[in-house]
Amino acid sequence: MKDPEDEAFDELTRKQWQWEQTSGWRKKQIMEQAFPNPHRTDITGMTLREYAAIKLKVPNSGTDWLDDMIRQSLRDDFAAEVMPEIYQRVQSGGFERVAKLSYEIADAMLKAREA
């Protein structure tokens, strides 16, 4: 059985060989996907900071409308997470009451998150 360090070295050697066999245009394509230029807006129109804010669901993209969308998405996620528990506890008032209470809790969660 090989030593784990030897296996890791063999894997690295194999990947390096594959990289050397890759054509120039494909290398450029791979590098652009792995390390996007935060100032490049010709393809998507978004910066790396905006991508990160969306992916991490943190309303700190530097773009007001995008931050508002992220906040709304968080609010919906929070409401969806508490809805089953509220449904089990609330016996009267119907689905509208459950939805309203879920969003009230979601708003409180967002307020606590920002504090």
TIMI-2910 file (N, C-alpha, C, CB; in pm, 1 decimal, decimal comma, always signed):
<rs>
+----------+----------+----------+----------+----------+----------+----------+----------+----------+----------+----------+----------+------+
!      n_x !      n_y !      n_z !     ca_x !     ca_y !     ca_z !      c_x !      c_y !      c_z !     cb_x !     cb_y !     cb_z ! resn !
+----------+----------+----------+----------+----------+----------+----------+----------+----------+----------+----------+----------+------+
!    +84,8 !   -118,7 !     +0,0 !     +0,0 !     +0,0 !     +0,0 !    +88,9 !   +124,4 !     +0,0 !    -96,3 !     +0,2 !   +123,0 !  Met !
!    +49,4 !   +219,8 !    -83,7 !   +127,6 !   +341,9 !    -95,8 !   +104,0 !   +435,5 !    +20,8 !    +95,1 !   +412,2 !   -225,2 !  Lys !
!   +205,1 !   +512,5 !    +48,7 !   +196,7 !   +616,8 !   +150,6 !   +101,3 !   +725,8 !    +99,3 !   +339,3 !   +676,3 !   +183,6 !  Asp !
!    +15,7 !   +784,6 !   +183,8 !    -77,3 !   +889,6 !   +138,6 !     -5,7 !  +1007,4 !    +72,6 !   -159,5 !   +940,0 !   +256,3 !  Pro !
!   +112,4 !  +1040,8 !   +120,3 !   +187,2 !  +1150,5 !    +58,4 !   +229,0 !  +1114,3 !    -82,9 !   +310,5 !  +1186,0 !   +142,3 !  Glu !
!   +269,2 !   +987,6 !   -104,5 !   +305,9 !   +942,6 !   -239,3 !   +184,7 !   +945,9 !   -332,0 !   +365,4 !   +800,3 !   -234,5 !  Asp !
!    +69,4 !   +903,8 !   -280,5 !    -52,8 !   +907,2 !   -361,5 !    -89,5 !  +1050,7 !   -398,6 !   -169,2 !   +840,6 !   -286,0 !  Glu !
!    -76,5 !  +1141,4 !   -304,4 !   -106,3 !  +1282,4 !   -331,1 !     -9,5 !  +1338,8 !   -434,6 !    -99,3 !  +1365,1 !   -200,9 !  Ala !
!   +117,7 !  +1301,6 !   -424,9 !   +217,5 !  +1348,6 !   -521,0 !   +186,3 !  +1293,5 !   -660,0 !   +359,9 !  +1306,8 !   -476,9 !  Phe !
!   +149,9 !  +1164,6 !   -667,2 !   +114,9 !  +1105,0 !   -796,4 !     -5,5 !  +1174,7 !   -858,6 !    +86,0 !   +955,6 !   -780,2 !  Asp !
!   -104,6 !  +1205,7 !   -776,9 !   -223,4 !  +1275,0 !   -826,5 !   -187,5 !  +1414,3 !   -877,9 !   -329,9 !  +1284,9 !   -716,1 !  Glu !
!   -104,5 !  +1484,7 !   -804,6 !    -60,0 !  +1617,7 !   -846,3 !    +18,0 !  +1610,3 !   -977,5 !    +26,6 !  +1682,2 !   -736,8 !  Leu !
!   +102,2 !  +1511,7 !   -990,6 !   +179,9 !  +1492,4 !  -1113,8 !    +86,3 !  +1465,1 !  -1230,8 !   +281,2 !  +1375,9 !  -1097,6 !  Thr !
!    -14,5 !  +1381,9 !  -1208,5 !   -111,1 !  +1349,0 !  -1312,8 !   -188,2 !  +1474,3 !  -1356,8 !   -208,9 !  +1240,4 !  -1263,0 !  Arg !
!   -230,3 !  +1553,8 !  -1260,5 !   -304,6 !  +1675,8 !  -1293,6 !   -216,4 !  +1777,0 !  -1366,5 !   -362,2 !  +1738,9 !  -1166,6 !  Lys !
!    -91,6 !  +1785,7 !  -1325,4 !     +0,2 !  +1877,7 !  -1392,3 !    +20,0 !  +1834,6 !  -1537,7 !   +136,4 !  +1883,3 !  -1318,1 !  Gln !
!    +33,1 !  +1704,6 !  -1561,9 !    +50,0 !  +1654,4 !  -1698,0 !    -74,0 !  +1686,9 !  -1780,4 !    +76,9 !  +1501,9 !  -1697,6 !  Trp !
!   -193,0 !  +1666,9 !  -1721,5 !   -317,3 !  +1698,1 !  -1793,1 !   -324,1 !  +1847,0 !  -1827,4 !   -440,0 !  +1657,4 !  -1708,6 !  Gln !
!   -280,8 !  +1931,3 !  -1734,2 !   -280,9 !  +2075,9 !  -1757,8 !   -187,2 !  +2112,1 !  -1871,4 !   -240,9 !  +2151,4 !  -1630,8 !  Trp !
!    -70,6 !  +2047,6 !  -1876,1 !    +24,8 !  +2075,5 !  -1982,6 !    -27,8 !  +2031,9 !  -2118,7 !   +156,7 !  +2006,5 !  -1953,8 !  Glu !
!   -114,2 !  +1931,2 !  -2122,8 !   -170,4 !  +1883,0 !  -2248,8 !   -291,3 !  +1965,3 !  -2294,4 !   -210,2 !  +1737,3 !  -2234,6 !  Gln !
!   -342,9 !  +2049,7 !  -2207,1 !   -460,0 !  +2130,6 !  -2239,5 !   -420,9 !  +2245,2 !  -2332,6 !   -525,5 !  +2185,5 !  -2111,0 !  Thr !
!   -507,5 !  +2272,1 !  -2432,2 !   -477,0 !  +2377,7 !  -2528,3 !   -489,4 !  +2515,6 !  -2463,7 !   -569,9 !  +2367,7 !  -2650,0 !  Ser !
!   -430,9 !  +2614,5 !  -2527,4 !   -427,0 !  +2750,3 !  -2473,6 !   -563,4 !  +2811,4 !  -2450,5 !   -350,2 !  +2837,6 !  -2564,9 !  Gly !
!   -655,2 !  +2795,8 !  -2547,0 !   -787,3 !  +2856,8 !  -2530,3 !   -864,5 !  +2790,1 !  -2417,5 !   -867,1 !  +2848,2 !  -2660,7 !  Trp !
!   -845,7 !  +2659,4 !  -2399,6 !   -915,1 !  +2589,7 !  -2291,0 !   -858,4 !  +2631,2 !  -2155,6 !   -903,9 !  +2436,9 !  -2308,6 !  Arg !
!   -726,8 !  +2651,7 !  -2148,8 !   -666,9 !  +2698,4 !  -2023,2 !   -724,2 !  +2834,4 !  -1985,3 !   -512,6 !  +2706,5 !  -2035,4 !  Lys !
!   -736,2 !  +2922,0 !  -2083,9 !   -791,0 !  +3054,8 !  -2057,7 !   -934,7 !  +3044,1 !  -2007,1 !   -785,1 !  +3141,9 !  -2184,8 !  Lys !
!  -1012,1 !  +2956,0 !  -2069,7 !  -1151,1 !  +2935,6 !  -2029,2 !  -1159,0 !  +2884,5 !  -1884,8 !  -1220,5 !  +2836,5 !  -2124,7 !  Gln !
!  -1075,4 !  +2788,5 !  -1850,4 !  -1073,7 !  +2731,6 !  -1715,5 !  -1033,2 !  +2838,1 !  -1613,8 !   -977,2 !  +2610,9 !  -1708,3 !  Ile !
!   -930,7 !  +2915,5 !  -1645,2 !   -882,8 !  +3018,5 !  -1552,7 !   -988,2 !  +3126,4 !  -1530,8 !   -753,5 !  +3081,6 !  -1605,3 !  Met !
!  -1060,3 !  +3163,3 !  -1636,6 !  -1163,7 !  +3265,2 !  -1621,3 !  -1278,4 !  +3216,5 !  -1534,4 !  -1216,5 !  +3307,3 !  -1757,1 !  Glu !
!  -1309,5 !  +3087,0 !  -1541,4 !  -1414,4 !  +3031,9 !  -1457,3 !  -1368,4 !  +3022,8 !  -1312,1 !  -1456,6 !  +2894,3 !  -1508,4 !  Gln !
!  -1243,6 !  +2983,4 !  -1292,2 !  -1191,8 !  +2964,4 !  -1156,4 !  -1163,5 !  +3096,6 !  -1086,3 !  -1065,4 !  +2880,9 !  -1160,2 !  Ala !
!  -1114,5 !  +3193,8 !  -1162,2 !  -1076,9 !  +3322,5 !  -1103,3 !  -1137,6 !  +3435,4 !  -1184,4 !   -923,1 !  +3337,6 !  -1096,2 !  Phe !
!  -1268,5 !  +3460,9 !  -1166,6 !  -1331,5 !  +3567,4 !  -1245,1 !  -1277,1 !  +3704,3 !  -1207,3 !  -1482,8 !  +3564,8 !  -1226,2 !  Pro !
!  -1265,8 !  +3787,8 !  -1304,7 !  -1219,0 !  +3924,4 !  -1284,3 !  -1333,9 !  +4004,7 !  -1223,0 !  -1169,6 !  +3989,0 !  -1419,2 !  Asn !
!  -1314,9 !  +4062,3 !  -1104,3 !  -1425,2 !  +4134,3 !  -1040,0 !  -1469,1 !  +4258,4 !  -1115,2 !  -1386,2 !  +4172,8 !   -901,5 !  Pro !
!  -1387,0 !  +4307,8 !  -1205,2 !  -1420,2 !  +4429,5 !  -1278,5 !  -1471,9 !  +4399,1 !  -1418,7 !  -1298,6 !  +4519,9 !  -1286,9 !  His !
!  -1474,8 !  +4271,8 !  -1453,8 !  -1519,1 !  +4232,8 !  -1586,9 !  -1670,5 !  +4230,8 !  -1590,0 !  -1461,6 !  +4095,2 !  -1626,9 !  Arg !
!  -1729,2 !  +4311,7 !  -1674,6 !  -1874,7 !  +4319,7 !  -1679,9 !  -1927,6 !  +4291,7 !  -1819,9 !  -1921,4 !  +4456,5 !  -1633,4 !  Thr !
!  -1841,4 !  +4248,8 !  -1913,5 !  -1886,2 !  +4229,1 !  -2050,7 !  -1974,6 !  +4105,9 !  -2068,4 !  -1767,4 !  +4218,4 !  -2141,0 !  Asp !
!  -1965,2 !  +4006,5 !  -1980,1 !  -2043,9 !  +3884,7 !  -1996,2 !  -2170,8 !  +3890,8 !  -1911,4 !  -1960,4 !  +3761,4 !  -1958,2 !  Ile !
!  -2158,0 !  +3913,0 !  -1783,2 !  -2273,7 !  +3906,7 !  -1693,7 !  -2315,7 !  +4042,3 !  -1640,6 !  -2243,9 !  +3815,9 !  -1578,6 !  Thr !
!  -2226,1 !  +4137,2 !  -1641,1 !  -2258,6 !  +4268,0 !  -1585,6 !  -2250,9 !  +4271,9 !  -1434,6 !  -2395,0 !  +4309,2 !  -1629,2 !  Gly !
!  -2195,3 !  +4167,4 !  -1370,5 !  -2188,8 !  +4162,1 !  -1224,9 !  -2043,3 !  +4154,5 !  -1178,5 !  -2268,8 !  +4041,7 !  -1171,5 !  Met !
!  -2018,6 !  +4212,4 !  -1063,5 !  -1884,7 !  +4207,1 !  -1005,2 !  -1872,6 !  +4085,0 !   -915,2 !  -1853,8 !  +4336,3 !   -925,8 !  Thr !
!  -1751,3 !  +4054,7 !   -875,9 !  -1727,1 !  +3942,5 !   -786,1 !  -1797,0 !  +3965,2 !   -651,9 !  -1576,1 !  +3922,0 !   -765,1 !  Leu !
!  -1799,0 !  +4088,8 !   -606,0 !  -1866,8 !  +4120,7 !   -479,8 !  -2016,1 !  +4090,7 !   -488,3 !  -1845,0 !  +4268,1 !   -443,2 !  Arg !
!  -2077,3 !  +4122,2 !   -602,6 !  -2219,2 !  +4093,0 !   -620,1 !  -2244,0 !  +3942,2 !   -623,4 !  -2271,6 !  +4158,2 !   -748,6 !  Glu !
!  -2158,5 !  +3869,2 !   -693,9 !  -2169,9 !  +3722,7 !   -695,6 !  -2160,1 !  +3666,4 !   -554,1 !  -2060,3 !  +3660,7 !   -785,1 !  Tyr !
!  -2062,2 !  +3714,2 !   -478,7 !  -2042,0 !  +3663,2 !   -342,3 !  -2163,1 !  +3694,6 !   -254,4 !  -1914,0 !  +3723,9 !   -280,1 !  Ala !
!  -2217,3 !  +3814,3 !   -267,5 !  -2333,5 !  +3852,5 !   -186,6 !  -2452,3 !  +3761,3 !   -215,8 !  -2371,7 !  +3999,3 !   -213,2 !  Ala !
!  -2472,0 !  +3727,7 !   -342,5 !  -2581,7 !  +3639,1 !   -380,0 !  -2557,1 !  +3498,7 !   -325,9 !  -2598,7 !  +3635,4 !   -533,1 !  Ile !
!  -2437,8 !  +3447,7 !   -348,4 !  -2405,6 !  +3310,7 !   -306,5 !  -2413,8 !  +3294,0 !   -154,9 !  -2265,9 !  +3272,4 !   -355,0 !  Lys !
!  -2362,6 !  +3391,6 !    -80,6 !  -2360,3 !  +3383,9 !    +65,5 !  -2488,9 !  +3436,6 !   +129,4 !  -2241,7 !  +3461,3 !   +119,0 !  Leu !
!  -2577,2 !  +3493,9 !    +47,4 !  -2700,8 !  +3555,8 !    +95,9 !  -2671,5 !  +3661,2 !   +202,4 !  -2795,6 !  +3449,0 !   +152,4 !  Lys !
!  -2578,7 !  +3748,5 !   +168,8 !  -2541,4 !  +3859,6 !   +256,4 !  -2573,5 !  +3988,7 !   +181,4 !  -2388,5 !  +3853,0 !   +297,9 !  Val !
!  -2666,9 !  +4069,9 !   +229,2 !  -2703,7 !  +4191,7 !   +157,4 !  -2597,9 !  +4300,6 !   +171,9 !  -2837,7 !  +4243,2 !   +207,3 !  Pro !
!  -2482,7 !  +4276,8 !   +112,8 !  -2371,7 !  +4371,5 !   +120,5 !  -2299,7 !  +4374,9 !    -13,8 !  -2273,4 !  +4333,3 !   +234,8 !  Asn !
!  -2377,0 !  +4382,2 !   -122,3 !  -2318,5 !  +4378,1 !   -256,0 !  -2271,2 !  +4514,6 !   -304,5 !  -2418,3 !  +4322,4 !   -353,3 !  Ser !
!  -2317,5 !  +4619,9 !   -237,8 !  -2284,8 !  +4754,5 !   -285,1 !  -2385,6 !  +4806,2 !   -385,6 !  -2147,1 !  +4756,0 !   -346,6 !  Gly !
!  -2482,8 !  +4724,3 !   -420,9 !  -2588,2 !  +4761,5 !   -515,0 !  -2721,5 !  +4753,5 !   -440,7 !  -2587,8 !  +4668,2 !   -642,4 !  Thr !
!  -2788,2 !  +4866,7 !   -426,0 !  -2908,4 !  +4874,3 !   -342,5 !  -3017,4 !  +4776,3 !   -385,2 !  -2963,4 !  +5014,7 !   -345,4 !  Asp !
!  -3048,7 !  +4773,0 !   -515,0 !  -3158,1 !  +4687,0 !   -559,4 !  -3124,7 !  +4539,6 !   -537,3 !  -3189,0 !  +4712,5 !   -707,2 !  Trp !
!  -2998,2 !  +4502,3 !   -554,3 !  -2958,7 !  +4363,3 !   -532,6 !  -2965,4 !  +4328,3 !   -383,7 !  -2816,3 !  +4338,4 !   -587,2 !  Leu !
!  -2921,4 !  +4420,5 !   -299,0 !  -2931,0 !  +4397,1 !   -154,7 !  -3076,0 !  +4379,7 !   -111,0 !  -2866,7 !  +4512,7 !    -77,7 !  Asp !
!  -3167,4 !  +4457,8 !   -169,7 !  -3310,1 !  +4443,2 !   -138,3 !  -3361,3 !  +4305,6 !   -179,5 !  -3392,2 !  +4553,0 !   -208,2 !  Asp !
!  -3316,4 !  +4257,7 !   -295,3 !  -3358,3 !  +4124,8 !   -341,1 !  -3303,5 !  +4016,1 !   -248,9 !  -3311,2 !  +4100,1 !   -485,9 !  Met !
!  -3180,9 !  +4030,9 !   -203,2 !  -3121,7 !  +3932,1 !   -113,3 !  -3197,3 !  +3931,1 !    +19,3 !  -2971,4 !  +3961,8 !    -90,1 !  Ile !
!  -3230,6 !  +4050,8 !    +71,1 !  -3308,6 !  +4057,9 !   +195,5 !  -3443,7 !  +3989,2 !   +180,2 !  -3329,1 !  +4203,9 !   +237,5 !  Arg !
!  -3510,9 !  +4013,7 !    +67,7 !  -3641,2 !  +3951,4 !    +44,6 !  -3627,4 !  +3799,7 !    +34,6 !  -3705,9 !  +4007,5 !    -83,4 !  Gln !
!  -3522,8 !  +3753,6 !    -29,6 !  -3498,4 !  +3610,0 !    -40,4 !  -3474,6 !  +3548,8 !    +97,5 !  -3378,3 !  +3582,7 !   -132,4 !  Ser !
!  -3396,2 !  +3617,6 !   +180,5 !  -3373,3 !  +3570,4 !   +317,7 !  -3504,0 !  +3565,1 !   +395,5 !  -3272,3 !  +3661,4 !   +390,2 !  Leu !
!  -3584,4 !  +3667,5 !   +378,5 !  -3713,1 !  +3673,9 !   +449,1 !  -3800,3 !  +3555,1 !   +409,3 !  -3786,5 !  +3807,6 !   +418,4 !  Arg !
!  -3806,1 !  +3527,1 !   +280,2 !  -3883,8 !  +3412,7 !   +233,2 !  -3828,9 !  +3281,2 !   +288,0 !  -3885,2 !  +3409,1 !    +80,7 !  Asp !
!  -3696,9 !  +3267,3 !   +288,4 !  -3634,6 !  +3145,6 !   +341,5 !  -3666,0 !  +3126,9 !   +489,7 !  -3482,8 !  +3150,1 !   +320,8 !  Asp !
!  -3652,2 !  +3234,9 !   +566,2 !  -3680,6 !  +3226,8 !   +709,4 !  -3827,1 !  +3190,3 !   +733,3 !  -3646,8 !  +3360,2 !   +778,8 !  Phe !
!  -3917,4 !  +3254,5 !   +660,7 !  -4059,9 !  +3226,8 !   +677,5 !  -4090,9 !  +3081,3 !   +643,3 !  -4143,8 !  +3321,2 !   +589,7 !  Ala !
!  -4030,2 !  +3030,2 !   +538,8 !  -4053,6 !  +2891,3 !   +499,1 !  -4002,2 !  +2794,0 !   +604,6 !  -3986,6 !  +2862,5 !   +364,5 !  Ala !
!  -3894,0 !  +2830,6 !   +671,9 !  -3838,3 !  +2741,0 !   +772,8 !  -3923,9 !  +2734,1 !   +898,9 !  -3698,5 !  +2785,1 !   +809,0 !  Glu !
!  -3986,8 !  +2843,9 !   +937,8 !  -4067,0 !  +2842,3 !  +1060,8 !  -4211,8 !  +2800,9 !  +1036,3 !  -4064,2 !  +2979,0 !  +1125,9 !  Val !
!  -4254,0 !  +2801,8 !   +911,4 !  -4393,6 !  +2773,5 !   +880,8 !  -4441,3 !  +2635,9 !   +930,2 !  -4414,3 !  +2783,1 !   +732,5 !  Met !
!  -4367,0 !  +2527,1 !   +912,7 !  -4417,2 !  +2398,2 !   +962,2 !  -4440,7 !  +2396,5 !  +1114,1 !  -4319,5 !  +2288,3 !   +925,3 !  Pro !
!  -4351,7 !  +2459,0 !  +1187,6 !  -4366,6 !  +2462,7 !  +1333,2 !  -4489,7 !  +2543,9 !  +1372,8 !  -4240,4 !  +2522,1 !  +1398,9 !  Glu !
!  -4510,1 !  +2656,4 !  +1307,4 !  -4626,5 !  +2739,9 !  +1338,2 !  -4754,3 !  +2665,0 !  +1301,7 !  -4619,3 !  +2875,5 !  +1262,3 !  Ile !
!  -4753,4 !  +2596,2 !  +1190,1 !  -4871,0 !  +2521,2 !  +1146,3 !  -4911,7 !  +2416,4 !  +1250,2 !  -4843,5 !  +2453,7 !  +1011,2 !  Tyr !
!  -4813,1 !  +2353,3 !  +1311,1 !  -4843,2 !  +2252,9 !  +1412,8 !  -4900,5 !  +2315,5 !  +1539,8 !  -4717,9 !  +2173,6 !  +1446,5 !  Gln !
!  -4857,9 !  +2436,3 !  +1571,1 !  -4899,2 !  +2499,9 !  +1696,3 !  -5028,6 !  +2579,1 !  +1684,8 !  -4790,6 !  +2590,5 !  +1744,8 !  Arg !
!  -5055,2 !  +2635,0 !  +1567,2 !  -5174,3 !  +2718,5 !  +1549,0 !  -5286,9 !  +2630,2 !  +1497,3 !  -5146,5 !  +2837,5 !  +1450,5 !  Val !
!  -5392,5 !  +2618,4 !  +1575,0 !  -5503,3 !  +2531,2 !  +1537,0 !  -5616,0 !  +2608,2 !  +1468,4 !  -5557,2 !  +2459,6 !  +1659,6 !  Gln !
!  -5620,6 !  +2739,2 !  +1490,4 !  -5729,9 !  +2816,5 !  +1430,1 !  -5671,5 !  +2931,3 !  +1348,8 !  -5827,3 !  +2870,7 !  +1539,2 !  Ser !
!  -5751,6 !  +2982,6 !  +1258,8 !  -5709,2 !  +3098,4 !  +1180,4 !  -5673,7 !  +3064,7 !  +1037,3 !  -5592,4 !  +3163,3 !  +1245,6 !  Gly !
!  -5653,3 !  +2939,6 !  +1007,8 !  -5628,0 !  +2898,7 !   +870,2 !  -5487,0 !  +2929,6 !   +820,9 !  -5726,4 !  +2964,6 !   +780,6 !  Gly !
!  -5467,7 !  +2901,7 !   +693,7 !  -5335,2 !  +2916,1 !   +631,6 !  -5288,5 !  +3061,3 !   +626,7 !  -5337,3 !  +2858,8 !   +490,7 !  Phe !
!  -5383,5 !  +3154,3 !   +609,9 !  -5344,1 !  +3295,9 !   +603,7 !  -5278,2 !  +3339,0 !   +734,6 !  -5467,0 !  +3385,5 !   +573,9 !  Glu !
!  -5332,2 !  +3292,8 !   +845,5 !  -5274,8 !  +3327,3 !   +977,0 !  -5135,8 !  +3266,2 !   +992,5 !  -5367,3 !  +3278,6 !  +1091,7 !  Arg !
!  -5120,5 !  +3141,5 !   +948,6 !  -4990,0 !  +3075,2 !   +956,0 !  -4887,3 !  +3151,1 !   +872,4 !  -5000,4 !  +2928,4 !   +908,1 !  Val !
!  -4926,4 !  +3189,5 !   +751,4 !  -4834,4 !  +3263,3 !   +664,2 !  -4797,8 !  +3398,3 !   +725,7 !  -4896,9 !  +3283,9 !   +524,8 !  Ala !
!  -4897,7 !  +3468,5 !   +780,4 !  -4871,7 !  +3599,7 !   +841,3 !  -4776,7 !  +3587,0 !   +959,9 !  -5003,3 !  +3665,3 !   +886,3 !  Lys !
!  -4801,3 !  +3490,3 !  +1048,0 !  -4712,9 !  +3469,8 !  +1163,2 !  -4572,1 !  +3429,6 !  +1118,7 !  -4771,2 !  +3362,6 !  +1256,5 !  Leu !
!  -4562,4 !  +3349,2 !  +1014,3 !  -4430,7 !  +3307,1 !   +963,4 !  -4349,2 !  +3426,9 !   +917,8 !  -4446,6 !  +3207,5 !   +847,2 !  Ser !
!  -4415,2 !  +3518,4 !   +845,8 !  -4342,9 !  +3637,1 !   +799,3 !  -4310,5 !  +3732,9 !   +913,0 !  -4423,9 !  +3709,4 !   +693,5 !  Tyr !
!  -4394,9 !  +3739,4 !  +1013,5 !  -4363,7 !  +3823,0 !  +1129,8 !  -4238,0 !  +3770,0 !  +1200,6 !  -4484,4 !  +3826,7 !  +1228,5 !  Glu !
!  -4229,5 !  +3638,4 !  +1213,6 !  -4109,8 !  +3579,3 !  +1274,8 !  -3988,2 !  +3601,4 !  +1185,2 !  -4130,5 !  +3427,8 !  +1300,7 !  Ile !
!  -4007,2 !  +3587,9 !  +1054,4 !  -3896,2 !  +3611,2 !   +961,2 !  -3845,2 !  +3754,6 !   +971,6 !  -3940,0 !  +3581,3 !   +816,6 !  Ala !
!  -3937,2 !  +3850,3 !   +982,0 !  -3895,6 !  +3990,4 !   +998,2 !  -3816,7 !  +4009,9 !  +1126,9 !  -4017,7 !  +4083,1 !   +997,3 !  Asp !
!  -3860,2 !  +3944,5 !  +1234,2 !  -3787,9 !  +3954,4 !  +1361,7 !  -3648,9 !  +3890,6 !  +1349,5 !  -3868,6 !  +3886,0 !  +1475,4 !  Ala !
!  -3640,2 !  +3780,4 !  +1275,8 !  -3509,8 !  +3715,7 !  +1255,6 !  -3415,1 !  +3806,6 !  +1176,9 !  -3527,3 !  +3581,1 !  +1181,9 !  Met !
!  -3468,2 !  +3872,2 !  +1074,0 !  -3384,4 !  +3964,8 !   +996,6 !  -3338,3 !  +4082,7 !  +1081,1 !  -3460,7 !  +4015,7 !   +874,2 !  Leu !
!  -3427,4 !  +4135,3 !  +1164,1 !  -3392,5 !  +4247,4 !  +1251,6 !  -3282,0 !  +4204,8 !  +1349,0 !  -3517,8 !  +4297,7 !  +1329,4 !  Lys !
!  -3296,1 !  +4085,5 !  +1406,8 !  -3193,8 !  +4034,9 !  +1499,5 !  -3061,5 !  +4008,3 !  +1426,9 !  -3243,0 !  +3906,0 !  +1568,2 !  Ala !
!  -3070,6 !  +3965,1 !  +1303,2 !  -2950,0 !  +3936,8 !  +1224,0 !  -2870,4 !  +4063,9 !  +1194,3 !  -2988,2 !  +3867,9 !  +1092,4 !  Arg !
!  -2942,3 !  +4172,5 !  +1168,4 !  -2877,1 !  +4298,8 !  +1136,6 !  -2822,0 !  +4369,5 !  +1258,9 !  -2973,0 !  +4389,0 !  +1066,0 !  Glu !
!  -2872,4 !  +4332,9 !  +1376,4 !  -2827,6 !  +4398,5 !  +1499,4 !  -2691,6 !  +4347,6 !  +1544,3 !  -2929,3 !  +4377,7 !  +1610,2 !  Ala !
+----------+----------+----------+----------+----------+----------+----------+----------+----------+----------+----------+----------+------+
</rs>
